[in-house]
């Protein structure tokens, strides 16, 4: 079918915006490379700046949009990732995962029972150690799970890979990305009427990091309002069962070591300070206010309770609403945790992708109740 002038205008309307977006990313990446004192960040910054700049140039000409985006991904993700892996450079979480995998294979536990130095701690849940058992650099597997989960959950997420907040961790560390990807997949499956699959995806995420656990009640609220109580119970059973099957054996075998590593250390309750110390409100309270850690944890608890209450009072009826609610809750948690970093903002960013992609597909129409879909 021949395109009309109006069709061409609608198709090309996003090009100027995208061109300027790539140019802005190029400037930001180059600036980041100049101010960062980490070699991994500088490598990523200069490579990403070149990729973004070329994408901006291509977006100015008669080049298909996917080609410009592929160039941005190549410069911001593929090139720096390959270079850093070949040279053996990576952020500290890569070494933590590799060490936890070796510990799991040698001792049956990914944790040091009495950690003292920062390098002794493993703040991740036991499932993360599996990435340290796989051959090659863990970043390949972390990124692979993220891309596969995101692709299965939302068809509109390809552009997200080139976003600096996603491209940077993909290249230098990436420990939060499979968690975020599985959370997106779980919400998408919950919205498609597949409570068992949703529970499995969210349970797998919950076996990797604590940050995934808030996704379970959000998904349950979504399943309950769309399908009813029985599918919601099925989702809960599969999700909690999957997470517990991975986490509980290690928590019960060495409860003291488990608590020190995955609870006390991330919340700033140990003598060794976590390197996750971006100047966000929770960290500033803990660092500069007497009793600030307790205050930050109290605010964090209050935020969690309010988010939970909102699920009961006004449960989300669409994937878009559920992803938005979860993004808001995780954004608050990122701001209020005593040990936090700007990189955790990747969670609300990634969750916005399925929310946007589901906007046109969700059955909710203003004022009209959602039809329940049969459970699968």
C-alpha positions as CSV (number, residue, x, y, z in Angstrom):
1,X,0.0,0.0,0.0
2,X,1.4,3.4,-1.0
3,X,2.0,5.8,1.9
4,X,0.3,9.1,1.9
5,X,2.1,12.4,2.8
6,X,0.4,12.3,6.2
7,X,1.6,8.7,6.8
8,X,5.2,9.8,6.0
9,X,4.9,12.8,8.3
10,X,3.7,10.6,11.2
11,X,6.4,8.1,10.6
12,X,9.2,10.6,10.5
13,X,7.9,12.9,13.3
14,X,10.1,11.2,15.9
15,X,13.3,11.6,13.9
16,X,14.2,15.1,15.0
17,X,13.6,14.2,18.6
18,X,15.6,11.1,18.4
19,X,18.4,12.8,16.7
20,X,18.6,15.4,19.5
21,X,18.3,12.6,22.0
22,X,21.3,10.8,20.6
23,X,23.3,14.0,20.5
24,X,22.4,14.7,24.1
25,X,23.5,11.2,25.1
26,X,26.8,11.7,23.3
27,X,27.5,14.9,25.3
28,X,26.5,13.2,28.6
29,X,28.6,10.2,27.9
30,X,31.7,12.3,27.0
31,X,31.2,14.4,30.1
32,X,30.8,11.3,32.3
33,X,34.1,10.0,30.9
34,X,35.9,13.2,31.8
35,X,34.6,13.4,35.4
36,X,34.7,9.8,36.5
37,X,37.7,8.4,38.3
38,X,37.0,4.8,37.3
39,X,38.7,3.3,34.3
40,X,35.6,1.2,33.4
41,X,33.5,4.3,33.3
42,X,35.9,6.2,31.2
43,X,36.1,3.4,28.7
44,X,32.4,3.2,28.5
45,X,32.0,7.0,28.3
46,X,34.2,7.5,25.3
47,X,33.0,4.5,23.4
48,X,29.3,5.4,24.1
49,X,29.9,9.0,23.1
50,X,31.2,7.9,19.7
51,X,28.3,5.6,19.2
52,X,25.7,8.1,20.2
53,X,27.4,10.8,18.0
54,X,27.3,8.6,15.0
55,X,23.7,7.6,15.7
56,X,22.8,11.3,15.8
57,X,24.6,11.9,12.5
58,X,22.8,8.9,10.8
59,X,19.5,10.1,12.2
60,X,20.0,13.4,10.3
61,X,20.0,11.6,7.0
62,X,17.9,9.2,5.0
63,X,19.0,6.2,7.1
64,X,16.4,3.7,8.5
65,X,15.7,4.3,12.1
66,X,16.7,0.8,13.2
67,X,20.2,1.3,11.7
68,X,20.8,4.4,13.8
69,X,19.6,2.6,16.9
70,X,21.9,-0.4,16.2
71,X,24.9,1.9,15.9
72,X,24.0,3.5,19.3
73,X,23.7,0.0,20.9
74,X,27.0,-1.1,19.2
75,X,28.9,2.0,20.6
76,X,27.2,2.1,24.0
77,X,27.0,-1.6,24.8
78,X,28.7,-4.0,22.5
79,X,32.1,-2.3,21.9
80,X,32.8,-1.3,25.6
81,X,31.5,-4.7,26.9
82,X,33.8,-6.6,24.6
83,X,36.8,-4.4,25.4
84,X,36.3,-4.5,29.1
85,X,35.8,-8.3,29.2
86,X,38.9,-8.9,27.0
87,X,41.0,-6.7,29.3
88,X,39.6,-8.1,32.5
89,X,38.1,-4.9,33.7
90,X,34.7,-4.6,35.5
91,X,33.0,-3.1,38.5
92,X,33.3,-4.7,41.9
93,X,30.0,-6.7,41.5
94,X,31.5,-8.8,38.8
95,X,34.3,-10.0,41.1
96,X,31.7,-10.6,43.9
97,X,29.6,-12.8,41.6
98,X,32.7,-14.7,40.4
99,X,33.9,-15.2,44.0
100,X,30.4,-16.3,45.2
101,X,30.3,-18.9,42.4
102,X,33.7,-20.3,43.5
103,X,32.6,-20.4,47.1
104,X,29.4,-22.1,46.2
105,X,31.3,-24.8,44.3
106,X,33.9,-25.2,47.0
107,X,31.9,-24.9,50.2
108,X,28.3,-25.3,49.3
109,X,27.6,-21.7,50.3
110,X,28.1,-18.4,48.4
111,X,28.7,-16.5,51.7
112,X,31.6,-15.9,54.1
113,X,30.2,-16.6,57.5
114,X,32.1,-13.8,59.3
115,X,33.0,-11.2,56.7
116,X,35.1,-8.2,57.8
117,X,36.5,-6.3,54.8
118,X,34.2,-5.0,52.1
119,X,35.6,-7.6,49.6
120,X,34.3,-10.4,51.9
121,X,30.7,-9.4,51.6
122,X,28.2,-10.8,49.1
123,X,25.0,-8.7,49.3
124,X,23.1,-10.7,46.7
125,X,20.7,-13.6,47.3
126,X,22.0,-17.1,46.5
127,X,20.6,-17.3,42.9
128,X,23.1,-14.7,41.8
129,X,26.0,-17.0,42.5
130,X,24.8,-19.2,39.6
131,X,26.1,-16.6,37.2
132,X,29.5,-17.1,38.7
133,X,29.4,-20.8,38.0
134,X,28.7,-20.4,34.3
135,X,31.7,-20.2,31.8
136,X,33.1,-16.9,30.8
137,X,32.5,-13.4,32.2
138,X,29.2,-13.1,34.2
139,X,28.3,-10.0,32.3
140,X,27.4,-12.1,29.2
141,X,24.9,-14.1,31.2
142,X,23.5,-11.2,33.2
143,X,23.0,-9.2,30.0
144,X,21.6,-12.3,28.2
145,X,18.9,-12.9,30.8
146,X,18.0,-9.2,30.7
147,X,17.7,-9.0,27.0
148,X,15.7,-12.3,26.7
149,X,13.4,-11.3,29.6
150,X,12.8,-7.9,28.2
151,X,12.2,-9.1,24.7
152,X,9.7,-11.7,25.9
153,X,7.9,-9.2,28.1
154,X,7.6,-6.2,25.7
155,X,8.2,-5.9,22.0
156,X,8.8,-2.2,22.3
157,X,11.9,-2.4,24.4
158,X,14.7,-2.5,21.9
159,X,15.5,1.2,22.1
160,X,15.9,0.8,25.8
161,X,19.2,-1.0,25.4
162,X,20.9,2.1,24.1
163,X,19.8,4.3,27.0
164,X,22.8,5.3,29.1
165,X,21.3,4.2,32.4
166,X,21.0,0.7,30.9
167,X,24.0,0.6,28.5
168,X,26.5,1.6,31.3
169,X,25.6,-1.3,33.7
170,X,25.4,-3.7,30.7
171,X,29.0,-3.0,29.9
172,X,30.6,-2.6,33.3
173,X,28.6,-4.7,35.7
174,X,24.9,-5.4,35.1
175,X,23.9,-7.1,38.3
176,X,20.6,-5.3,38.5
177,X,19.6,-5.9,34.9
178,X,18.4,-9.5,35.0
179,X,16.4,-8.7,38.1
180,X,14.7,-5.8,36.4
181,X,14.1,-7.8,33.2
182,X,12.5,-10.8,35.1
183,X,10.3,-8.3,37.0
184,X,9.1,-6.9,33.7
185,X,8.5,-10.3,32.3
186,X,6.5,-11.3,35.4
187,X,4.2,-8.3,35.2
188,X,3.7,-8.9,31.4
189,X,2.8,-12.5,32.0
190,X,0.5,-11.5,34.8
191,X,-1.3,-9.2,32.5
192,X,-1.6,-11.9,29.8
193,X,-3.5,-14.2,32.1
194,X,-0.6,-16.5,32.9
195,X,-0.3,-16.5,36.7
196,X,2.0,-19.6,36.9
197,X,4.5,-18.1,34.4
198,X,4.3,-14.8,36.2
199,X,5.1,-16.4,39.5
200,X,8.0,-18.4,38.0
201,X,9.6,-15.3,36.5
202,X,9.1,-13.2,39.7
203,X,10.3,-16.1,41.9
204,X,13.5,-16.3,39.8
205,X,14.1,-12.6,40.2
206,X,13.4,-12.9,43.9
207,X,16.2,-15.5,44.2
208,X,18.7,-12.9,42.9
209,X,18.2,-9.7,44.9
210,X,15.9,-8.3,47.5
211,X,14.9,-5.5,45.1
212,X,12.7,-8.0,43.2
213,X,10.5,-8.9,46.2
214,X,8.2,-5.8,46.0
215,X,7.2,-7.0,42.5
216,X,5.3,-10.0,44.0
217,X,2.5,-8.2,45.8
218,X,2.1,-5.8,42.8
219,X,1.7,-8.8,40.4
220,X,-0.7,-10.5,42.8
221,X,-2.9,-7.4,43.0
222,X,-2.9,-7.3,39.2
223,X,-3.8,-11.0,38.8
224,X,-6.5,-10.8,41.5
225,X,-8.3,-7.8,40.0
226,X,-8.1,-9.2,36.4
227,X,-8.6,-13.0,37.1
228,X,-9.7,-13.5,40.6
229,X,-8.4,-15.0,43.8
230,X,-7.5,-18.5,42.7
231,X,-5.1,-17.5,40.0
232,X,-3.6,-14.9,42.4
233,X,-3.0,-17.7,44.9
234,X,-1.4,-19.8,42.1
235,X,0.9,-16.9,41.2
236,X,1.8,-16.4,44.9
237,X,2.5,-20.1,45.4
238,X,4.7,-20.4,42.4
239,X,6.6,-17.1,43.1
240,X,7.1,-17.7,46.8
241,X,7.9,-21.3,46.3
242,X,10.5,-20.6,43.6
243,X,12.2,-17.9,45.6
244,X,12.1,-19.8,48.9
245,X,13.5,-23.0,47.3
246,X,16.6,-21.1,46.3
247,X,17.0,-18.8,49.4
248,X,15.9,-20.8,52.4
249,X,18.5,-23.6,52.3
250,X,21.3,-21.1,52.7
251,X,19.4,-18.9,55.1
252,X,18.7,-21.9,57.4
253,X,22.2,-23.5,57.1
254,X,24.1,-20.3,58.1
255,X,21.6,-17.7,59.4
256,X,24.3,-15.5,60.9
257,X,26.4,-15.3,57.7
258,X,23.3,-14.9,55.6
259,X,22.1,-12.0,57.7
260,X,25.4,-10.2,57.7
261,X,25.8,-10.5,54.0
262,X,22.4,-9.8,52.5
263,X,20.7,-7.8,55.2
264,X,23.1,-6.0,57.5
265,X,25.6,-5.0,54.8
266,X,23.2,-3.5,52.2
267,X,21.4,-1.5,54.9
268,X,24.6,-0.1,56.3
269,X,24.4,-2.0,59.6
270,X,28.0,-3.4,59.5
271,X,31.4,-1.9,60.4
272,X,32.4,-2.2,56.8
273,X,30.7,0.6,54.7
274,X,29.1,-0.5,51.5
275,X,30.5,1.2,48.4
276,X,26.9,1.9,47.3
277,X,26.9,5.5,48.6
278,X,25.4,7.9,46.1
279,X,24.3,11.2,47.7
280,X,20.6,10.3,47.8
281,X,18.4,11.2,50.9
282,X,18.8,7.9,52.7
283,X,22.6,7.9,52.4
284,X,22.8,11.6,53.4
285,X,20.7,10.9,56.5
286,X,22.8,7.9,57.5
287,X,26.1,9.8,56.9
288,X,25.4,13.2,58.4
289,X,22.5,13.0,60.9
290,X,22.8,11.4,64.3
291,X,20.6,8.3,64.2
292,X,20.2,8.9,60.5
293,X,20.3,5.2,59.6
294,X,17.3,4.5,61.8
295,X,15.5,7.5,60.4
296,X,16.2,6.4,56.9
297,X,15.0,2.8,57.6
298,X,11.9,4.2,59.3
299,X,11.1,6.3,56.2
300,X,11.8,3.3,54.0
301,X,9.4,1.1,56.0
302,X,6.7,3.8,55.9
303,X,7.1,4.1,52.1
304,X,6.7,0.3,51.8
305,X,3.6,0.3,54.0
306,X,2.0,3.1,52.0
307,X,2.7,1.4,48.7
308,X,1.2,-1.8,50.1
309,X,-1.9,0.0,51.3
310,X,-2.3,1.5,47.9
311,X,-2.4,-2.0,46.4
312,X,-5.3,-2.9,48.7
313,X,-7.2,0.3,48.4
314,X,-6.7,0.8,44.6
315,X,-5.2,-2.3,43.0
316,X,-3.7,-1.8,39.5
317,X,-6.0,-3.0,36.7
318,X,-3.5,-3.0,33.9
319,X,0.1,-3.9,33.3
320,X,0.8,-0.2,32.7
321,X,-0.6,0.8,36.1
322,X,1.2,-2.1,37.9
323,X,4.5,-1.2,36.4
324,X,4.0,2.4,37.3
325,X,3.1,1.5,40.9
326,X,6.2,-0.7,41.2
327,X,8.4,1.9,39.6
328,X,7.2,4.5,42.1
329,X,7.8,2.2,45.1
330,X,11.3,1.2,43.9
331,X,12.1,4.8,43.2
332,X,11.2,5.7,46.8
333,X,13.2,2.8,48.1
334,X,16.3,3.9,46.0
335,X,16.0,7.4,47.5
336,X,15.6,6.2,51.1
337,X,18.0,3.3,51.5
338,X,21.0,4.1,53.7
339,X,23.3,2.3,51.2
340,X,22.2,3.2,47.7
341,X,23.5,4.3,44.3
342,X,22.2,6.1,41.3
343,X,22.4,2.9,39.3
344,X,19.4,1.5,41.1
345,X,17.3,4.0,39.1
346,X,17.6,1.5,36.3
347,X,14.6,-0.3,37.9
348,X,12.0,2.4,37.4
349,X,13.5,3.2,34.0
350,X,13.2,-0.4,32.8
351,X,9.8,-0.8,34.3
352,X,8.6,2.2,32.2
353,X,9.3,0.2,29.0
354,X,6.6,-2.5,29.5
355,X,4.3,0.2,30.9
356,X,4.6,2.2,27.7
357,X,4.4,-0.8,25.5
358,X,1.3,-2.0,27.2
359,X,-0.4,1.4,27.0
360,X,-2.1,0.6,23.7
361,X,-2.9,-3.0,24.5
362,X,-4.4,-2.9,27.9
363,X,-8.1,-3.5,27.9
364,X,-8.8,-0.8,30.4
365,X,-11.0,2.0,29.0
366,X,-11.9,5.0,31.0
367,X,-14.6,4.1,33.5
368,X,-15.0,0.5,32.1
369,X,-14.0,-2.5,34.3
370,X,-11.4,-4.9,33.0
371,X,-12.7,-8.2,31.7
372,X,-11.2,-11.1,33.5
373,X,-9.1,-13.4,31.4
374,X,-9.0,-17.1,32.0
375,X,-6.0,-18.4,33.9
376,X,-3.4,-20.6,32.0
